[in-house]
Amino acid sequence: MDRLRISGGHPLVGEIPISGAKNAALPLMAAGLLSDDGLTLANVPNLADIASMADLLNELGAELTIKRDENNQGQTVRIHAQEITNIEAPYDIVRKMRASVLVLGPLVARAGEAKVSLPGGCAIGNRPVDLHLMALESMGAQIELEAGYIHAFAPKGLHGSRITFPTISVGATENAMMAAALANGETTLINAAREPEIADLAKCLIGMGAEITGAGSDTIYIQGKPGLSHTNHSVLPDRIEAGTFAMAAAMTSGNVELLGAKLSHIEAAATILKECGVNLTETERGLRVSRLRDRLVGVDVMTEPYPGFPTDLQAQFMALMTTADGASMVTETIFENRFMHVPELTRMGANINIHGSSAMIRGTSNLRGAPVMATDLRASVSLVLAGLAAEGETIVNRIYHLDRGYDQVENKLKACGAEIRREKEA
């Protein structure tokens, strides 16, 4: 098992290329099951979750060709699901990655049946799939839960429906949108998720021949088609990676240009960062990030569905606030168990007190390096950020979580002056 050894106190200066978004690439790969004509995706990040999704698609009968791009900053993935030979997504694959449930809608729509293990992934709280099932049932699927598997049937095909989500769910919106693309008639998704990844999926599906309007708003209309065709699609840049490296630059008093990053994708985070004393400037190639003053200022934040402050940047922002001047409050409203990084940050000298779904952070100017343990994807990178800013040496253990969502993180940081290296745990 790998770990990262970090010697802190070095400002990040230089350029960091932002990879394709994991949270966009995974549903896009699942969408490859909707067509017997293939799908080609460019700018796909080289991550453990991508490899898991590739394994799952192979298991279902798709043929995949994966080629590293010439600039070594992404992959091109060709998916050809000419025939679905297996409708079961097994536990051994699904347990590694929650996004595996995204094959449910495409399988039912294309093959008329799916058997998908209840998902795993990061242990950051209860993330039920009830909204995914509700949407498919509304389109005519019969659902049974048996021995840890979701068994969905639609032998006569799916039909269009008017689906109102009681709460916003990115995954359920994606699953419903993909299933509706092959359903008979029009489907309307009300209270749909509005993330850029939703619009990116819609753009790809439209390229495949789907008829979709409203993606990016809270109401999406999908007119089902009897079949979809091949298209080429490039995955949008990862806004969570961009926000993460922006905070890393701010924590280390650095000056970094984030190549490919889009300010419009991180507006809520950018607004908060500017209040803290971070300068973000759009450039021809992306975003430049630097610090406006010696110490950042503590600012309160609450996670919300897009376009609010993303829960996937909460842990990183908390690490940032541990070095700010004054107190700040971070309130988590999306997941109920997403403060597992707090005990590890306190090992490094952070002053954090948890009160229910909120954490009070009192900033300090002297984080200290320490051995710490990663507990989930975003928690792991928050510890890396803290290590970059801390005095002395930090060892981040169990970084397999990190490899699920950040492509070449140590190489990107090292290129900007960080003293960081990957090594095997003793």
For each residue, the residues with C-beta under 8 A, 3 or more apart:
1: 397 398 400 424 425
2: 399 400 403 422 423 424 425
3: 395 396 397 398 399 422 423 424 425
4: 384 387 395 396 399 402 410 420 421 422 423
5: 393 394 395 420 421 423
6: 369 384 387 388 390 393 394 395 396 418 419 420
7: 10 369 392 393 419 420
8: 367 369 387 388 389 390 391 392 393 394 419
9: 252 389 390 391
10: 7 252 388 417 418 419
11: 252 253 254 255 417
12: 248 249 252 254 255 256 388 413 416 417 418
13: 254 255 256 416 417
14: 256 257 415 416 417
15: 256 257 258 259 415 416
16: 245 256 257 258 259 412 413 415 416
17: 73 259 260 412
18: 237 238 241 242 245 258 259 260 261 286
19: 43 45 46 73 74 237 238 241 406 407 408
20: 24 25 42 43 44 45 74 234 235 236 237 238
21: 24 25 45 196 197 200 235 236 237 238 239 240 241
22: 25 26 45 47 49 50 238 240 404 405
23: 26 27 99 170 195 197 238 240 312
24: 20 21 27 28 196 197 200 201 235 236 238
25: 20 21 22 28 29 41 44 45 50 235
26: 22 23 29 30 49 50 53 97 99 102
27: 23 24 30 31 99 102 174 178 197 201
28: 24 25 31 32 39 41 200 201 204 233 235
29: 25 26 32 41 44 50 53 54 57 77 79
30: 26 27 33 53 57 99 102 103 105 106 174 178
31: 27 28 34 39 106 178 201 204 205 208
32: 28 29 35 38 39 41 57 62 79 80 81
33: 30 57 60 62 79 81 84 103 106 107 110
34: 31 81 106 109 110 178 181 182 205 208 228
35: 32 38 39 81 208 227 228 229 230
36: 81 82 83 227
37: 228 229 230
38: 32 35 78 79 80 81 82 230
39: 28 31 32 35 78 79 204 208 230 231 233
40: 76 77 78 79 230 231 232 233
41: 25 28 29 32 44 76 77 78 79 204 233 234 235
42: 20 69 74 76 232 233 234 235
43: 19 20 69 74 234 235 236 237
44: 20 25 29 41 50 66 74 75 76 77 235
45: 19 20 21 22 25 50 74 75 235 238 407
46: 19 50 68 74 75 407 408
47: 22 50 51 403 404 405 406 407
48: 51 52 96 400 403 404
49: 22 26 52 53 96 97 99 404 405
50: 22 25 26 29 44 45 46 47 53 54 75 77
51: 47 48 54 55
52: 48 49 55 56 93 96 97 100
53: 26 29 30 49 50 56 57 97 99 100
54: 29 50 51 57 58 64 66 77
55: 51 52 58 59 93
56: 52 53 59 60 89 93 94 100 103
57: 29 30 32 33 53 54 60 62 64 79 81 103
58: 54 55 61 62 63 64
59: 55 56 86 88 89 90 93
60: 33 56 57 81 84 85 86 87 89 103 107
61: 58 81 83 84 85 86
62: 32 33 57 58 79 80 81
63: 58 79 80 81 82
64: 54 57 58 77 78 79 80
65: 77 78
66: 44 54 75 76 77 78
67: 75 76
68: 46 72 74 75
69: 42 43 72 73 74 75 76
70:
71: 74
72: 68 69
73: 17 19 69
74: 19 20 42 43 44 45 46 68 69 71 235 407
75: 44 45 46 50 66 67 68 69
76: 40 41 42 44 66 67 69
77: 29 40 41 44 50 54 64 65 66
78: 38 39 40 41 64 65 66
79: 29 32 33 38 39 40 41 57 62 63 64
80: 32 38 62 63 64
81: 32 33 34 35 36 38 57 60 61 62 63 84 110
82: 36 38 63
83: 36 61
84: 33 60 61 81 87 107 110 111
85: 60 61
86: 59 60 61
87: 60 84 107 111 113 114 115
88: 59 114 115 116 149
89: 56 59 60 93 94 100 103 104 107 114 115 116 117
90: 59 93 94 117
91: 94 95 117 148 149
92: 95
93: 52 55 56 59 89 90 96 97 100 117
94: 56 89 90 91 97 100 101 116 117 118 119 120
95: 91 92 117 119 120
96: 48 49 52 93 100 120 121
97: 26 49 52 53 93 94 100 119 120 121 404
98: 101 119 120 121 122 127 171
99: 23 26 27 30 49 53 102 119 121 171
100: 52 53 56 89 93 94 96 97 103 116 117 119
101: 94 98 104 116 119 129 132 150 171 175
102: 26 27 30 99 105 106 171 174 175 178
103: 30 33 56 57 60 89 100 106 107 114 116
104: 89 101 107 108 114 116 132 136 150 152 175
105: 30 102 108 109 132 135 136 174 175 176 177 178 179
106: 30 31 33 34 102 103 109 110 178 179
107: 33 60 84 87 89 103 104 110 111 113 114 116 152
108: 104 105 111 112 113 114 136 141 152 153 154 158 179
109: 34 105 106 154 157 158 178 179 180 181 182 183
110: 33 34 81 84 106 107 182
111: 84 87 107 108 114
112: 108 153 154 155 156 157
113: 87 107 108 151 152 153 154 155
114: 87 88 89 103 104 107 108 111 150 151 152
115: 87 88 89 149 150 151 152
116: 88 89 94 100 101 103 104 107 149 150 152
117: 89 90 91 93 94 95 100 148 149 150
118: 94 129 145 148 149 150
119: 94 95 97 98 99 100 101 127 129
120: 94 95 96 97 98
121: 96 97 98 99 127
122: 98 376 377 378 401 404
123: 337 340 375 376
124: 127 335 337 338 340 376 378
125: 335 336 337 338
126: 336 337
127: 98 119 121 124 335
128: 131
129: 101 118 119 132 133 150 171 172
130: 133 134
131: 128 134 135 165 166 167 169 172
132: 101 104 105 129 135 136 169 171 172 175 176
133: 129 130 136 137 143 150 152
134: 130 131 137 138 163 172
135: 105 131 132 138 139 163 165 172 175 176 179 189
136: 104 105 108 132 133 139 141 143 152 154 158 175 176 179
137: 133 134 140 141 142 143
138: 134 135 161 162 163
139: 135 136 154 158 159 160 161 163 176 179 180 183 187
140: 137 154 156 157 158 159 161
141: 108 136 137 152 153 154 158
142: 137 152 153 154
143: 133 136 137 150 151 152
144: 150 151 152 153
145: 118 149 150 151
146: 149 151
147:
148: 91 117 118
149: 88 91 115 116 117 118 145 146
150: 101 104 114 115 116 117 118 129 133 143 144 145
151: 113 114 115 143 144 145 146
152: 104 107 108 113 114 115 116 133 136 141 142 143 144
153: 108 112 113 141 142 144
154: 108 109 112 113 136 139 140 141 142 157 158
155: 112 113
156: 112 140
157: 109 112 140 154 182 183 184
158: 108 109 136 139 140 141 154 179 180 182 183 184 224
159: 139 140 183 184 185
160: 139 180 183 184 185 186 187 222 223 224
161: 138 139 140 180 183 187 188
162: 138 187 188 190
163: 134 135 138 139 176 187 188 189 190
164: 190 191
165: 131 135 168 169 172 173 189 190 191 192
166: 131 191
167: 131 191
168: 165 173 191 192 193 194 305
169: 131 132 165 172 173 193
170: 23 173 174 193 195 197 198
171: 98 99 101 102 129 132 174 175
172: 129 131 132 134 135 165 169 175 176 193
173: 165 168 169 170 176 177 189 192 193 198 220
174: 27 30 102 105 170 171 177 178 193 197 198 201
175: 101 102 104 105 132 135 136 171 172 178 179
176: 105 132 135 136 139 163 172 173 179 180 187 189
177: 105 173 174 180 181 189 192 198 201 202 205 212 215 220 222
178: 27 30 31 34 102 105 106 109 174 175 181 201 205
179: 105 106 108 109 135 136 139 158 175 176 182 183
180: 109 139 158 160 161 176 177 183 187 189 222 224
181: 34 109 177 178 205 208 210 212 222 224 225 228
182: 34 109 110 157 158 179 224 225 226 227 228
183: 109 139 157 158 159 160 161 179 180 187 222 224
184: 157 158 159 160 224
185: 159 160 223 224
186: 160 221 222 223 224
187: 139 160 161 162 163 176 180 183 221 222 224
188: 161 162 163 219 220 221 222
189: 135 163 165 173 176 177 180 192 219 220 221 222
190: 162 163 164 165 218 219
191: 164 165 166 167 168 218
192: 165 168 173 177 189 198 214 217 218 219 220
193: 168 169 170 172 173 174 198 305 306
194: 168 198 216 217 218 305 306 307
195: 23 170 198 199 306
196: 21 24 199 200 216 236 239 265 306
197: 21 23 24 27 170 174 200 201 236
198: 170 173 174 177 192 193 194 195 201 202 215 216 220
199: 195 196 202 203 215 216
200: 21 24 28 196 197 203 204 235 236
201: 24 27 28 31 174 177 178 197 198 204 205 215
202: 177 198 199 205 206 210 212 215 216 220
203: 199 200 206 207 215 233
204: 28 31 39 41 200 201 207 208 231 233
205: 31 34 177 178 181 201 202 208 210 212 228
206: 202 203 209 210 211 212
207: 203 204 231 232 233
208: 31 34 35 39 181 204 205 228 229 230 231
209: 206 225 227 228 229 231
210: 181 202 205 206 222 223 225 228
211: 206 222 223 225
212: 177 181 202 205 206 215 220 221 222 223
213: 220 221
214: 192 217 219 220 221
215: 177 198 199 201 202 203 212 220
216: 194 196 198 199 202
217: 192 194 214 220
218: 190 191 192 194
219: 188 189 190 192 214
220: 173 177 188 189 192 198 202 212 213 214 215 217
221: 186 187 188 189 212 213 214
222: 160 177 180 181 183 186 187 188 189 210 211 212
223: 160 185 186 210 211 212
224: 158 160 180 181 182 183 184 185 186 187
225: 181 182 209 210 211 228
226: 182
227: 35 36 182 209
228: 34 35 37 181 182 205 208 209 210 225
229: 35 37 208 209
230: 35 37 38 39 40 208
231: 39 40 204 207 208 209
232: 40 42 207
233: 28 39 40 41 42 203 204 207
234: 20 41 42 43
235: 20 21 24 25 28 41 42 43 44 45 74 200
236: 20 21 24 43 196 197 200 262 265
237: 18 19 20 21 43 241 242 260 261 262 265
238: 18 19 20 21 22 23 24 45 241 242
239: 21 196 242 243 261 262 265 266 310
240: 21 22 23 243 244 310 312 313 378 405
241: 18 19 21 237 238 244 245 405 406
242: 18 237 238 239 245 246 258 261 262 265 266 286 287
243: 239 240 246 247 266 269 310 313 316
244: 240 241 247 248 313 316 381 385 406
245: 16 18 241 242 248 249 256 258 289 412
246: 242 243 249 250 256 258 261 266 269 270 273 278 280 287 289
247: 243 244 250 251 273 313 316 317 319 320 385
248: 12 244 245 251 252 254 256 384 385 388 413
249: 12 245 246 252 254 255 256 289 290 291
250: 246 247 253 254 273 276 277 278 289 290 291 296 320
251: 247 248 319 320 323 385 386 388 389
252: 9 10 11 12 248 249 388 389 418
253: 11 250 291 294
254: 11 12 13 248 249 250 289 290 291 416 417
255: 11 12 13 249 288 289 290
256: 12 13 14 15 16 245 246 248 249 288 289 290 416
257: 14 15 16 283 285 286 287 288 289
258: 15 16 18 242 245 246 261 286 287 288 289
259: 15 16 17 18 285 286
260: 17 18 237 285 286
261: 18 237 239 242 246 258 265 266 286 287
262: 236 237 239 242 265 266 286 287
263: 266 267 270 280 282 287
264: 267
265: 196 236 237 239 242 261 262
266: 239 242 243 246 261 262 263 269 270
267: 263 264 270 271 307
268: 271 272 304 306 307 308 309 310
269: 243 246 266 272 273 309 310 313 317
270: 246 263 266 267 273 274 280
271: 267 268 274 275
272: 268 269 275 276 299 301 309 317
273: 246 247 250 269 270 276 278 280
274: 270 271 277 278 279 280
275: 271 272 297 299
276: 250 272 273 296 297 298 299 320 321 324
277: 250 274 291 292 293 295 296 297
278: 246 250 273 274 289 290 291 292 296
279: 274 288 289 290 291 292
280: 246 263 270 273 274 287 288 289
281: 287 288
282: 263 286 287 288
283: 257 286 287 288
284:
285: 257 259 260
286: 18 242 257 258 259 260 261 262 282 283
287: 242 246 257 258 261 262 263 280 281 282 283
288: 255 256 257 258 279 280 281 282 283
289: 245 246 249 250 254 255 256 257 258 278 279 280
290: 249 250 254 255 256 278 279
291: 249 250 253 254 277 278 279 294 296
292: 277 278 279
293: 277 296 297
294: 253 291
295: 277 323 324 325 363 365
296: 250 276 277 278 291 293 320 321 323 324 325 363
297: 275 276 277 293 324 325 326
298: 276 321 324 325 326 327 328 361 363
299: 272 275 276 321 324 328
300: 328 329 330 331
301: 272 309 314 317 328 329 330 331
302: 308 309 330 331 333
303: 308 309 310 311 314 331 332 333 334
304: 268 308 309 333 334
305: 168 193 194 308 334
306: 193 194 195 196 268 310
307: 194 267 268
308: 268 302 303 304 305
309: 268 269 272 301 302 303 304 313 314 317
310: 239 240 243 268 269 303 306 313 314
311: 303 314 332 333 334 335 338
312: 23 240 378
313: 240 243 244 247 269 309 310 316 317 378
314: 301 303 309 310 311 317 318 330 332 338 378
315: 318 319 338 341 378 379 381 382
316: 243 244 247 313 319 320 378 381 382 385
317: 247 269 272 301 309 313 314 320 321 330
318: 314 315 321 322 330 341 342 345 352 359 361 382
319: 247 251 315 316 322 323 341 345 350 382 383 385 386 389
320: 247 250 251 276 296 316 317 323 324 385
321: 276 296 298 299 317 318 324 328 330 361 363
322: 318 319 345 348 350 351 352 361 363 364 367 386
323: 251 295 296 319 320 363 364 365 367 389
324: 276 295 296 297 298 299 320 321 328 361 363
325: 295 296 297 298 363
326: 297 298 362 363
327: 298 360 361 362 363
328: 298 299 300 301 321 324 360 361 363
329: 300 301 358 359 360 361
330: 300 301 302 314 317 318 321 358 359 361
331: 300 301 302 303 357 358 359
332: 303 311 314 335 336 338 339 357 358 359
333: 302 303 304 311 357
334: 303 304 305 311 338
335: 124 125 127 311 332 338
336: 125 126 332 357
337: 123 124 125 126 340
338: 124 125 311 314 315 332 334 335 376 378 379
339: 332 342 354 359
340: 123 124 337 343 344 375 376 379
341: 315 318 319 344 345 375 378 379 382 383
342: 318 339 345 346 350 352 354 359
343: 340 346 347
344: 340 341 347 348 372 373 374 375 379 383
345: 318 319 322 341 342 348 350 352 372 382 383 386
346: 342 343 349 350 351 352
347: 343 344 370 371 372
348: 322 344 345 367 368 369 370 372 386 387 390 394
349: 346 364 366 367 368 390
350: 319 322 342 345 346 361 364 367 386
351: 322 346 361 362 363 364
352: 318 322 342 345 346 359 360 361 362
353: 359 360
354: 339 342 358 359 360
355: 358 359 360
356:
357: 331 332 333 336
358: 329 330 331 332 354 355
359: 318 329 330 331 332 339 342 352 353 354 355
360: 327 328 329 352 353 354 355
361: 298 318 321 322 324 327 328 329 330 350 351 352
362: 326 327 351 352
363: 295 296 298 321 322 323 324 325 326 327 328 351
364: 322 323 349 350 351 367
365: 295 323
366: 349 391
367: 8 322 323 348 349 350 364 386 389 390 391
368: 348 349 390 391 392
369: 6 7 8 348 387 390 391 392 393 394
370: 347 348 390 394 395
371: 347 394 395 397
372: 344 345 347 348 383 386 387 394 395 396 397
373: 344 396 397 398
374: 344 379 380 383 396 397 398 399 401 402
375: 123 340 341 344 379 380 398 401
376: 122 123 124 338 340 379 380 401
377: 122 380 381 401 402 404 405
378: 122 124 240 312 313 314 315 316 338 341 381 382 405
379: 315 338 340 341 344 374 375 376 382 383 401
380: 374 375 376 377 383 384 396 398 399 401 402
381: 244 315 316 377 378 384 385 402 405 406 409
382: 315 316 318 319 341 345 378 379 385 386
383: 319 341 344 345 372 374 379 380 386 387 394 396
384: 4 6 248 380 381 387 388 396 402 409 413 420
385: 244 247 248 251 316 319 320 381 382 388 389
386: 251 319 322 345 348 350 367 372 382 383 389 390 394
387: 4 6 8 348 369 372 383 384 390 394 396 420
388: 6 8 10 12 248 251 252 384 385 413 418 420
389: 8 9 251 252 319 323 367 385 386
390: 6 8 9 348 349 367 368 369 370 386 387 394
391: 8 9 366 367 368 369
392: 7 8 368 369
393: 5 6 7 8 369
394: 5 6 8 348 369 370 371 372 383 386 387 390
395: 3 4 5 6 370 371 372
396: 3 4 6 372 373 374 380 383 384 387 399 402
397: 1 3 371 372 373 374 425
398: 1 3 373 374 375 380 401
399: 2 3 4 374 380 396 402 403 422
400: 1 2 48 403 404
401: 122 374 375 376 377 379 380 398 404 405
402: 4 374 377 380 381 384 396 399 405 406 409
403: 2 47 48 399 400 406
404: 22 47 48 49 97 122 377 400 401
405: 22 47 49 240 241 377 378 381 401 402
406: 19 47 241 244 381 402 403 409
407: 19 45 46 47 74
408: 19 46 411 412
409: 381 384 402 406 412 413
410: 4 413 414 418 420 421 422
411: 408 414 415
412: 16 17 245 408 409 415 416
413: 12 16 248 384 388 409 410 416 418 420
414: 410 411 417 418 419 420 421
415: 14 15 16 411 412
416: 12 13 14 15 16 254 256 412 413
417: 10 11 12 13 14 254 414
418: 6 10 12 252 388 410 413 414
419: 6 7 8 10 414
420: 4 5 6 7 384 387 388 410 413 414
421: 4 5 410 414
422: 2 3 4 399 410
423: 2 3 4 5
424: 1 2 3
425: 1 2 3 397
426:
